[in-house]
Amino acid sequence: MPELHEVSYSREATIAAVREYYRFLTRMYLKECYVAEPPEGGWPEINADTVGVLGKTDEVISLLRHPPYIHSSDDSAQGAGMCLFADWRSGSVAWAIPDFFELLKDLFRQLFYIPISPRKVYFARTTGRMRMVAAIYRAHGWPDLERYRKQDCLKAVQALMEERYSDYADRREKDE
């Protein structure tokens, strides 16, 4: 892992890393309609008047205007399980942005993060419930994206959750 002084910033690389991460999530579980792409010129509602009060620089505001965002009708779609970002001022580990998103994708590939619906992600524990969900993903070809059958997998996960773990099932999907 690079030292902080070795990490460089590129607005374009950052936006590309976010976009590729969301593309990865849509191939695994997230509905494509939950990924909102910015209009030409960026998100107009993100500007110095709305974000500047948070003490953000013009460069940060410019960055925030251009990546896609996850958005669902009730803002409940998750882009990761338990996820902690480094506090760069505290001497924490520093990540290059593309490396950070690759780490998140690896956590999904290894099923440490396990989606139980197109919105909801659980951090895998060694419980029988999550082992069964992980087995469903593997049976449907995960993590080989060429073989993976997303829709069949999500239906099987939903059926398991409703049948055996109804308190954890995401019933909102049936309403959409």
C-alpha atoms as one frame of an Amber mdcrd trajectory, in Angstrom:
protein
   0.000   0.000   0.000   1.408   3.429  -0.883   2.405   6.004   1.691   0.233
   9.123   1.779   2.864  11.211  -0.047   2.834   8.624  -2.864  -0.915   8.891
  -3.479  -1.840  11.301  -6.225  -5.222  12.785  -6.986  -6.926  12.908 -10.340
 -10.509  14.105 -10.602 -11.058  11.994 -13.714  -9.574   8.862 -12.105 -11.717
   9.395  -9.013 -14.922   9.740 -11.023 -13.966   6.732 -13.154 -13.296   4.650
 -10.015 -16.722   5.512  -8.563 -18.452   4.792 -11.892 -16.669   1.438 -12.301
 -17.519   0.469  -8.710 -21.213   1.170  -9.278 -21.068  -0.743 -12.587 -19.620
  -3.691 -10.654 -22.434  -3.458  -8.082 -25.095  -3.427 -10.814 -23.619  -6.631
 -12.190 -23.877  -8.250  -8.764 -27.102  -6.949  -7.169 -27.874  -3.264  -7.534
 -30.582  -2.215  -9.979 -29.138  -0.099 -12.769 -31.898   2.468 -12.247 -30.461
   3.136  -8.758 -27.292   4.588 -10.276 -27.952   8.182 -11.248 -25.549   9.637
 -13.802 -24.881  13.376 -13.663 -26.220  15.613 -16.405 -23.789  17.280 -18.807
 -21.807  19.775 -16.736 -22.446  17.937 -13.454 -25.130  18.005 -10.800 -26.422
  21.608 -10.766 -27.656  21.343  -7.169 -24.088  20.728  -5.973 -22.533  24.182
  -5.972 -20.785  26.716  -3.737 -24.122  27.842  -2.280 -25.269  24.368  -1.250
 -21.962  22.665  -0.404 -19.659  25.599   0.252 -21.178  26.077   3.700 -19.585
  22.749   4.607 -16.176  24.311   4.073 -15.495  22.498   0.798 -13.019  23.959
  -1.665 -13.902  24.735  -5.263 -11.977  21.599  -6.330 -13.981  19.384  -3.963
 -17.240  20.945  -5.117 -16.199  20.385  -8.727 -15.426  16.738  -7.951 -18.736
  16.167  -6.136 -20.675  17.538  -9.123 -19.520  14.817 -11.542 -19.646  11.227
 -10.248 -22.748   9.064 -10.402 -24.609   8.530  -7.143 -26.720   5.706  -5.765
 -30.298   6.833  -5.484 -33.461   4.829  -4.886 -36.974   6.097  -4.344 -36.554
   5.909  -0.571 -32.750   6.399  -0.485 -32.261   2.972   1.065 -30.025   1.306
  -1.544 -26.637   0.396  -0.077 -23.322   0.603  -1.900 -21.414  -1.493   0.646
 -21.713  -3.189   3.991 -20.063  -1.751   7.067 -17.586   0.635   5.474 -15.228
   2.977   7.282 -13.352   5.702   5.430  -9.872   6.676   6.570  -9.401   9.937
   8.422  -6.415  11.293   6.526  -5.485  13.633   9.363  -5.160  10.960  12.031
  -2.321   8.957  10.541  -4.712   6.288   9.268  -3.929   4.113   6.294  -4.005
   6.082   3.038  -5.672   4.670  -0.053  -5.454   5.720  -3.643  -9.099   6.077
  -4.682  -9.055   3.366  -7.386  -7.372   0.989  -4.892 -10.041   1.728  -2.296
 -12.836   0.798  -4.693 -10.952  -2.342  -5.789 -10.776  -3.332  -2.116 -14.542
  -2.892  -1.802 -15.111  -4.965  -4.945 -12.859  -7.702  -3.529 -14.962  -7.762
  -0.350 -18.017  -8.415  -2.526 -16.180 -10.991  -4.681 -15.166 -12.905  -1.561
 -18.680 -12.507  -0.145 -17.616 -10.623   2.954 -20.291  -8.161   1.813 -23.413
 -10.062   0.813 -26.384  -8.365  -0.848 -29.721  -9.796   0.239 -31.694  -7.661
  -2.215 -31.043  -5.027  -4.883 -30.865  -2.501  -2.015 -29.534  -4.131   1.099
 -26.044  -5.407   1.904 -25.015  -7.374   4.972 -21.543  -7.798   6.358 -20.961
 -11.545   6.284 -20.657 -13.259   9.575 -20.241 -16.943  10.128 -23.942 -17.416
  10.793 -25.864 -20.140   9.045 -28.035 -17.511   7.384 -25.159 -15.753   5.627
 -23.451 -19.055   4.751 -26.654 -20.118   2.978 -26.893 -16.810   1.128 -23.243
 -17.070   0.063 -23.899 -20.610  -1.190 -26.751 -19.284  -3.338 -24.421 -16.721
  -4.901 -21.824 -19.377  -5.651 -24.452 -21.739  -7.090 -25.438 -18.964  -9.517
 -21.879 -18.485 -10.781 -20.515 -15.794  -8.467 -17.854 -14.341  -8.685 -17.438
 -15.174 -12.395 -19.368 -12.305 -13.988 -19.498 -14.177 -17.306 -21.391 -17.068
 -15.666 -23.199 -15.211 -12.883 -26.987 -15.149 -13.213 -27.933 -12.017 -11.297
 -31.731 -12.103 -11.531 -32.023 -15.831 -10.724 -29.624 -15.399  -7.816 -31.479
 -12.442  -6.308 -34.802 -14.308  -6.631 -33.321 -17.327  -4.844 -31.867 -15.131
  -2.075 -35.214 -13.351  -1.643 -37.036 -16.698  -1.481 -34.641 -17.971   1.194
 -34.979 -14.800   3.226 -38.785 -14.826   3.048 -39.043 -18.532   3.825 -36.474
 -18.902   6.595 -35.525 -15.417   7.782 -38.558 -13.239   7.208 -37.353 -10.595
   9.667 -34.391  -9.928   7.338 -36.225 -10.061   4.001 -36.416  -6.846   1.997
 -40.098  -6.868   1.108 -39.963  -3.526  -0.678 -38.754  -5.280  -3.845 -42.147
  -6.929  -4.277 -43.792  -3.513  -4.293 -41.725  -2.162  -7.194
